[in-house]
């Protein structure tokens, strides 16, 4: 994210996902609007399942290619808080 001018917000909780070092290097400083659509295509029918398991907004409900980073953070925050709330209630 530093390469696209968002370094001050790149390490917030809503932007952290566990990925391999190789995956991190492959996306490097590229914009998510470039690498996420490619990932979505690669995952195919499993896409929503993989994103759900990582507590990410579902590609079927969130346009990763055109949405702004701040909107992603807000949506991811909603997904995270909904998950935490459901875990506390159950």
RAHULIN-V194145 format. One record per backbone hydrogen bond with DSSP energy under -1.0 kcal/mol. CO is the residue of the C=O (numbers start at 1). NH is the residue of the N-H. If there is no record, write none. Layout:
co-><CO,CO>
nh-><NH,NH>
//
This chain:
co-><1,1,2,6,12,13,20,21,22,23,24,27,31,31,32,35,36,37,38,39,40,43,44,46,47,48,49,51,52,58,58,62,63,68,69,70,71,72,73,74,75,76,77,78,79,80,81,82,83,84,85,86>
nh-><4,6,5,9,15,16,24,25,26,27,28,30,34,35,36,39,40,41,42,43,44,46,47,50,51,52,53,56,55,61,62,64,67,72,73,74,75,76,77,78,79,80,81,82,83,84,85,86,87,88,89,90>
//
